[in-house]
Amino acid sequence: MSAEDPPSNVPALPSVRKRWKVQRSRVHPEQKTYQELREQIRTGDLLLFRGNRLLSGAIERLSDSPYSHVAILARWNSRVVAFQADTRGVEVLPASKMVCRYEGKVDWWSLRHELRERGVFKEDDFLNAALTMLGVKYGYWRLIELGIRILLGRTLNPKDAHATPDSLFCSEFVSRCFRAASNDVLDVNPTANDASTSPSNFATSGFFESRCPLYDGSNGQACLEMLETPPGKSRKDVVPWDGKNRRRHPGSSAGMTVG
């Protein structure tokens, strides 16, 4: 399977809730792990998260989607990293660690090949925008306001500001990155502004193709990548989600996503 051609011979999984407007990713036909697929990942691809937490469930129900969090992937020399807006603010982490430690499931969606071929997505502009926003604090109140607007069926003015706000939540941050990287062409929610986007907007935008769920294949080693072992825990305590078993990760919540 190449980076441009998603698997086409695997039927889509049925959604758990029929009202979901987004189907979950299809299982890889060879059940390959993240480590076996990482070379196919390209800058501008996405991680869409299906969480186990209460907040995750609330976001999924409000957006009629299996997804509660989104991060954008990038190749950095030989590494694959993920930019996200999380409770610690806008940050960049090894993608392998996010896949290993997340309390839920992680789906890989790739930016469509034709958009890359047409030069719509500019990697340098994306990286410049994402790096500029590093450290911006997490927008708790902005996320709550989004939930209220969804409940009331309202959105904010579709006009987007170019100045960096003082706080951001996950889909708002990723939306800004794609607009900056495409001169506003890759706007996943053109009828509203970035603060009115949800993770589902990326899956329904038509800009991305569903690839497959990503599972850890490092036997837990990726969970500790660029991260100290939590106090009182040892390396053997790391319990990743490997595609077959899912257990709550012991110890610190460092490196975990909010949704």
C-alpha positions as CSV (number, residue, x, y, z in Angstrom):
1,M,0.0,0.0,0.0
2,S,1.5,3.4,-1.0
3,A,1.1,6.7,0.7
4,E,-1.2,7.9,-2.1
5,D,-3.4,4.9,-2.4
6,P,-5.6,4.0,0.6
7,P,-6.8,0.4,0.9
8,S,-9.9,-0.1,-1.2
9,N,-10.7,-3.8,-0.7
10,V,-11.7,-3.5,3.0
11,P,-15.3,-2.7,3.8
12,A,-16.0,0.2,6.1
13,L,-16.8,-0.6,9.6
14,P,-20.4,0.1,10.6
15,S,-20.7,3.0,12.9
16,V,-21.8,2.3,16.5
17,R,-24.4,5.1,16.2
18,K,-26.4,5.3,13.0
19,R,-26.7,9.1,13.5
20,W,-23.0,9.6,13.1
21,K,-22.3,11.4,9.9
22,V,-18.7,10.1,9.9
23,Q,-17.6,6.5,9.4
24,R,-14.6,5.3,11.4
25,S,-11.5,4.2,9.6
26,R,-11.3,0.8,8.1
27,V,-9.0,-1.8,9.6
28,H,-5.7,-2.2,7.7
29,P,-6.0,-5.4,5.6
30,E,-2.7,-6.7,7.0
31,Q,-3.3,-5.3,10.5
32,K,0.0,-3.4,10.3
33,T,1.1,-1.3,13.3
34,Y,2.1,2.3,13.4
35,Q,5.8,1.4,13.3
36,E,5.1,-0.5,10.0
37,L,3.1,2.3,8.5
38,R,5.0,5.4,9.6
39,E,7.1,5.7,6.4
40,Q,3.9,6.3,4.5
41,I,2.8,9.2,6.7
42,R,3.3,12.6,5.1
43,T,3.2,16.2,6.4
44,G,-0.4,17.4,6.5
45,D,-1.9,14.0,7.4
46,L,-4.2,13.8,10.4
47,L,-4.7,11.8,13.6
48,L,-8.3,11.6,14.6
49,F,-9.0,10.3,18.1
50,R,-11.8,8.2,19.6
51,G,-11.5,8.7,23.3
52,N,-12.7,6.8,26.4
53,R,-13.1,9.8,28.7
54,L,-16.3,11.6,29.6
55,L,-15.3,14.7,27.7
56,S,-14.5,12.6,24.6
57,G,-18.0,11.2,24.7
58,A,-19.6,14.6,25.1
59,I,-17.7,16.0,22.1
60,E,-18.6,12.9,20.0
61,R,-22.3,13.2,20.8
62,L,-22.4,16.9,20.2
63,S,-20.7,16.6,16.8
64,D,-22.5,13.4,15.7
65,S,-19.1,11.9,15.1
66,P,-16.9,9.1,16.5
67,Y,-14.1,11.7,16.9
68,S,-13.3,13.9,19.8
69,H,-9.8,15.2,19.1
70,V,-7.6,16.0,16.1
71,A,-3.8,16.5,15.6
72,I,-1.8,17.3,12.4
73,L,1.2,15.2,11.4
74,A,4.5,16.3,10.1
75,R,7.8,14.7,9.0
76,W,10.8,16.2,10.7
77,N,13.9,14.7,9.1
78,S,13.6,11.0,10.0
79,R,10.9,11.6,12.7
80,V,7.2,11.8,12.5
81,V,5.7,14.3,14.9
82,A,2.2,15.6,15.7
83,F,1.1,19.1,16.5
84,Q,-1.9,19.5,18.7
85,A,-3.7,21.9,21.1
86,D,-4.1,19.9,24.3
87,T,-4.5,20.8,28.0
88,R,-0.9,21.8,28.2
89,G,-1.4,24.2,25.3
90,V,-0.2,24.0,21.7
91,E,2.6,21.4,21.6
92,V,4.5,19.0,19.3
93,L,5.1,15.4,20.3
94,P,6.4,12.2,18.7
95,A,3.5,10.7,16.9
96,S,4.5,7.2,18.1
97,K,4.1,8.3,21.7
98,M,0.6,9.8,21.1
99,V,-0.5,6.5,19.4
100,C,1.0,4.4,22.2
101,R,-0.4,6.4,25.2
102,Y,-3.8,7.6,24.1
103,E,-6.7,6.3,26.1
104,G,-8.8,5.3,23.2
105,K,-8.2,4.6,19.5
106,V,-6.3,6.7,16.9
107,D,-7.3,6.8,13.2
108,W,-5.0,8.0,10.4
109,W,-6.5,10.2,7.7
110,S,-4.3,11.3,4.8
111,L,-4.5,14.6,2.9
112,R,-5.7,13.8,-0.6
113,H,-3.0,13.2,-3.2
114,E,-4.5,15.5,-5.8
115,L,-4.3,18.4,-3.3
116,R,-0.6,17.8,-2.9
117,E,-0.1,17.4,-6.6
118,R,-1.9,20.7,-7.3
119,G,0.3,22.5,-4.7
120,V,-2.7,23.5,-2.7
121,F,-1.0,22.5,0.6
122,K,2.3,24.2,1.3
123,E,4.4,22.4,3.9
124,D,6.6,25.4,4.7
125,D,3.6,27.6,5.4
126,F,2.1,25.0,7.6
127,L,5.2,24.5,9.7
128,N,5.6,28.2,10.0
129,A,2.1,28.6,11.3
130,A,2.2,25.6,13.6
131,L,5.5,26.6,15.1
132,T,4.3,30.2,15.6
133,M,1.4,29.0,17.7
134,L,3.5,26.6,19.9
135,G,2.9,27.5,23.6
136,V,-0.5,29.1,23.1
137,K,-2.6,28.0,26.1
138,Y,-5.6,25.6,25.8
139,G,-8.9,27.2,25.1
140,Y,-11.2,25.6,27.7
141,W,-13.8,28.3,27.5
142,R,-13.6,28.4,23.8
143,L,-14.4,24.7,23.7
144,I,-17.3,25.1,26.1
145,E,-18.6,28.0,23.9
146,L,-18.4,25.7,20.9
147,G,-20.5,23.1,22.7
148,I,-23.1,25.6,23.5
149,R,-23.2,26.9,20.0
150,I,-23.7,23.4,18.6
151,L,-26.5,22.8,21.1
152,L,-28.2,26.1,20.0
153,G,-27.5,25.5,16.3
154,R,-25.4,28.6,16.0
155,T,-22.0,29.4,14.6
156,L,-19.7,32.4,14.8
157,N,-19.1,34.9,12.0
158,P,-17.4,33.0,9.1
159,K,-14.7,35.7,8.9
160,D,-11.5,34.4,10.5
161,A,-9.0,36.6,12.2
162,H,-5.3,36.3,11.1
163,A,-4.0,37.4,14.5
164,T,-3.1,34.5,16.8
165,P,-5.6,34.2,19.7
166,D,-4.5,33.9,23.3
167,S,-6.0,30.4,23.5
168,L,-6.9,27.5,21.2
169,F,-8.7,24.2,21.3
170,C,-7.7,21.2,19.1
171,S,-9.8,21.6,15.9
172,E,-9.5,25.4,16.0
173,F,-5.7,25.1,16.0
174,V,-5.6,22.5,13.2
175,S,-8.1,24.5,11.1
176,R,-5.9,27.6,11.4
177,C,-2.9,25.5,10.3
178,F,-4.6,24.3,7.1
179,R,-5.9,27.7,6.2
180,A,-2.4,29.2,6.6
181,A,-0.9,26.4,4.5
182,S,-3.3,26.8,1.6
183,N,-4.1,30.5,1.5
184,D,-7.6,29.7,2.9
185,V,-8.4,27.0,0.3
186,L,-8.4,24.1,2.8
187,D,-11.0,25.6,5.0
188,V,-12.8,22.6,6.6
189,N,-15.8,24.7,7.7
190,P,-16.2,27.6,5.2
191,T,-19.6,28.7,6.6
192,A,-18.1,29.4,10.0
193,N,-14.8,30.4,11.6
194,D,-12.1,28.3,13.2
195,A,-13.7,28.6,16.6
196,S,-16.8,26.8,15.3
197,T,-15.0,23.8,13.9
198,S,-15.0,20.3,15.5
199,P,-12.9,17.2,14.7
200,S,-15.7,15.9,12.5
201,N,-15.3,18.8,10.1
202,F,-12.0,17.4,9.0
203,A,-13.5,14.0,8.2
204,T,-16.4,15.4,6.3
205,S,-14.5,18.2,4.4
206,G,-13.6,16.0,1.5
207,F,-9.9,17.1,1.8
208,F,-8.8,13.8,3.6
209,E,-9.0,10.1,3.0
210,S,-9.6,7.6,5.8
211,R,-6.7,5.2,6.0
212,C,-6.7,2.9,9.1
213,P,-6.5,2.8,12.9
214,L,-2.9,3.0,14.2
215,Y,-1.7,0.6,16.9
216,D,1.5,0.6,18.8
217,G,4.0,-2.1,17.8
218,S,6.9,-1.1,20.0
219,N,5.9,-3.2,23.0
220,G,5.4,0.0,25.0
221,Q,8.8,1.6,24.2
222,A,7.2,4.4,22.3
223,C,5.1,5.4,25.4
224,L,8.3,6.6,27.1
225,E,9.8,8.4,24.1
226,M,11.0,11.8,25.0
227,L,9.3,11.4,28.4
228,E,10.5,10.4,31.8
229,T,9.0,7.4,33.5
230,P,6.3,8.7,35.9
231,P,7.4,8.8,39.6
232,G,7.0,5.4,41.3
233,K,6.6,3.6,37.9
234,S,9.0,1.5,36.0
235,R,9.4,0.8,32.2
236,K,7.5,-2.5,32.6
237,D,4.5,-0.6,33.9
238,V,3.8,0.9,30.5
239,V,0.7,-0.7,29.0
240,P,0.1,0.4,25.4
241,W,-3.0,-0.2,23.2
242,D,-1.7,-2.7,20.6
243,G,-4.9,-3.2,18.6
244,K,-6.0,-6.2,20.7
245,N,-5.9,-5.1,24.4
246,R,-6.9,-1.8,25.8
247,R,-6.1,-1.0,29.5
248,R,-5.9,2.3,31.2
249,H,-2.3,3.6,31.1
250,P,-1.0,3.7,34.7
251,G,0.7,6.8,36.2
252,S,1.0,10.3,34.8
253,S,-1.3,11.8,32.2
254,A,1.6,13.5,30.5
255,G,1.5,13.1,26.8
256,M,-2.2,12.3,26.7
257,T,-4.7,14.2,24.6
258,V,-7.7,15.9,26.1
259,G,-10.4,14.4,23.8
